[in-house]
Amino acid sequence: MNVLPDSRSGIDWEERARSFQTDSRGVLFKSLPPLLNQYLHDWHVAEVLRVVDQSTPSARFRVLDLGCGYGRLSRALHDARPEAQLVGMDISRTFARLYRQETGGAAVVSDLNAALPVGSESFDLILMVTALMYLSPASRQRLMRDALRALKPAGRLVIVETSRRGARIYSGFGALALLAKIAGFVDNSVRTNGHLFAYPEIESLVAESGGSVARRSGVVLFTVLFPILFVLDRIGARGFAERLLRRCRPWPGIKKHSLHICYEVSRLAPTVSEGPEPGRYAFEGVG
């Protein structure tokens, strides 16, 4: 069982995209019951739509979804704001193709370790969900600078990343893997090559890159109850698990004990980074 998110390093994401297609296990946790992946997905969507609801409707509202997968977030955003112009970017060609099919937006193939190939002040909203954890420190810094550069002055960047403390709680400090092995649910691997962020690592990265964290939220109760929720689902007590999940409401504020932490980031001032001229794209289009 992977009780932590899978790393893009060491995983054939093209093969994974072909295997899972538009199944959320392909972009969230591949070993989790659908009920628990759905909870995380719904929370991510709610955070994105909350930011969108605060923006001014515009036919030129532009969104960049970095590490977009098949478009699970952009698809919900398209339903809420059909006028939005969507661009997804992923290392997998299959995911990029699926993104275009699912959202009607532009689909591009690009490695986030390289400079972000977009123009300055091009987007109203940029999504960066569990993308930084798979990059080297230097690449994380470059991507953060480039993302802030690509934001319009009043734009917002939504980041979701894994908290080191939250991950330890989520796994029951190793107890969940042992329980899973004893019960024969899944394999007991808890290793991940992805970086787990210590608090306030993300905040420091944002500040150093010319941004400001305007809001944080987390799912602390979900994280604490996860071992119980997982077992309940596995033994067929889904109704009880659903009742517990309804109590696991996201909380705003500093939530370093949450498995995932969502950050809403604004741009403080124009940032300097190498990249294409404003309004031009250097990425590869996918049909």
N, C-alpha and C positions, 0 to 999 in steps of 0.2 A: 504494500500500500504506500502510495506517495502521500504522506500527510503534510507535505509542503509542496508548493508549486513546482512544476517541472522546469528545468532550465533549458533555454534555447541552445546553450552550448552543450554539445554532446547529443542532441536530439535531431533527428532528420525531420524538420518541420514540414517539408514537402510531403513526405510519406504520411506524417500525422494528419495533414490537411486532407489528403486523399482518403485516409481511413475514416476520419470523423465527419468530414464535410461540414454541415451546419449543426452538428451536435455540440452543445456547449462544453462537453468534456474535452474537445479538441483545443479549446482556448482557456478553459478554467482548470479544474482539477480532474484529471482523467479517471481517478479511482473513487471519486465521491459519488454517493447516491444522487440521483437527479434532484431530489427535494432540497438538498443542501447547496448544490451548485445553483439551483434556481433562486435560493435566498440571496446568495452573493450577487447574482446577476441583477435581480430586482433592485437591490440596494445601489449597485453601480449606476443603473439606469436612472433611478430616482435622483441621485446626486447630479448627474449630467443634465437632466431635465429641469432641475431646480435652478441651475445656472442659466439654462436657455430661457426659462420663463422670466428671468430678470432682464433679459436683453430686449432691445427694441426690434420688433418684426421688420424685416427688410428682405427685398428680393435678392440682395447681394450678401446675405448672411452666409459666411463661408466657414466650413468646418474641416479640420485636418485630424484624422484618426491614425495615430502612430502605433504600429503593431496591431493593425485593425482586425486580423483574423478574417472571419467570414462576414464581419460587420454586425456583431450582436448588439453593440451600442449604437452604431450609426443607423441601424434599422429602426430602432425605437425612436431615435431622434428624427428620422425622416417621417415617421408616422405623426409625430407631434408638430414638426415644422416642415411640411412638404416643400416649401419654397427654398429651404436651405441647400446650398451647393456643397456637396460632400466630396471629400478626397480621402481615400484610405491608402495606407502604406504598410506593406508587410514584406518580409523576406521570402515568403512562399508565393510562388506564382499561382498555385491552386487557390490559396486564400484570397489573393488579389482578384482572381476571376470570380470567385464566389461573392466577394464583397460587391463587385459591380452588379452581379445578378440580384443580390438581396436588397441593395439600397438604391440602385439606379445611379450611383455616383461614379466618379472616376476611380479607377483602380490602378495602383502603381506598385512596382517591385523595387525595393531599395533596402540596403543594409543600414540599420540605424547606427552602426559603428562609424559610418562615414559622415561627412558634413551633410546637414539637412538640405536637400536640393530644392528649396522654395524661396520665393522672394520675401523681402522685408515687408512688414506690416500688411500681410496678405490675408490673415485669417481672424475671424471674430472669436472662434473657439478652437482650441487644440486639446485633443484627448491623448493622454499618455498613461495607459493602464497596464500595470505590471510589465513595463518595458525597460525601465532603468536598471532593474535588478539583474538583467542579463548582459549588461555592458561593463566594460572596464571603467575604473575611476576617470581616466582621461576622456573616454567616450561619453560617460555620463555628463561630465562638465560641458563637453562640446554640444551634446544634444540639448541640454538645458539652455545654454546660451542661444543656440539656433532657434529653439522653440519660442523663446521670449522675443527674439528678433522678428520672428514671423508673425507675432501677434500684432493686431491693430492696437492703437493706444488704449482703447477701452475694452480690449479683448480679455478673455480668460483662458487659463490653462488648467485643466483638471488632471491631477495626478493621483493614481492609486498604486500604493506599494506595500510590500510586506514588512511588518514590524518584527524585529528580532524577539522582543519580549512577547508579543502576541503569538508568534509562531511556537514558542516554547509552551505557552499556556494551551494553545490549540491542540498540541500533540500530547497533552497531559504529562508534560515533562518526560516523554518516552513511554509512558504507561499505555497509551493507546496502541502503539505498535505491538507491544507485548500481548495486550488483550486480543488484538486482531490475529496474532499468530496462534494463540491458544484456542481461540474460537474458530480458527480456520477460515476467516473472512477473506483475507487477501494477504499478500506477502508483506513482511514487516519492515521493508526498507523505508527509512526516514531521511535519507540523504538527498541533498539538492545542491546543484552547482550555482544556483542563483544567489545573489547577495541579499542578506537579510539586513534591513536598515535599522541601526540603533538610533534612538531619539537623542538629539534633534538633527540627524544627518541630512534629511531631506530639506529641512528649513535652512540649514547652512548652505546647502547647494543652491537653493533658490536665491538666497540673499547674495551670495557671491556672484551669481549670474545676472543680477539686476532685477530681481523680482521680489514680490512680497506675498506671504501666505495670508490670504484674507479669511480663510475658514478651514477648519478641520472637522472631520467626523469619523466615527469608528463604530464597530459592532462588537463591543466588549462582551456583552452577555452571550452572544452567539459563540464567541471565542471560548469563553469559560465553559459553556454547556456542550461544546462540540463533541467531546467523547461520548456523552450521554446520548446526544442526538444521533450520532453515527450508529451506536449500538441499537437504539430503538428502531431505527429504520431497517437495520440488518435482520432483526428478529421479527419483523413484520408489524411492529407497533407504530405504524406510520401516523395514525390519527393522533396519538399522544405526542409524537414528535412535531406534528403540525401545530398542536396547541402550544407547545413550548416555543416554537419559532415565532408565533404571533406576539409573544412577550419580548422577543429579542429585537427591540426597536433600536435603530441607529441613534447615537448620541452625538451632538456637536461638541466641539472643544478639543482639548489635547487628549488623545486616546492611544497612548503608547502601548497599552496592553491589548489592543485590538489586533487580530490577525492581519487585516488590511487597514490602512489608514488612507482616507481620501482627503486631498488637499486642493483647495481652490486658490489659484495663484494669479495675481495681477502683475502687470509690467510697470516698474517704477519709472524707467527712463529708457530712451533708445539704447539698444545694446549693439556692440560691434562684434561682428563675426563674419568669417569668410562665407561667401555663398553667391548665388545668382543675383542679378539685378532685380529690383522690385518688379513683380508681375510676371517674371519668367520662371519656367520650370526646367529642371535638368534631369528629372527622373524618367524612367522608361514606362511608357503607357502599356497597358495590358488589355487585349480585346476579349 
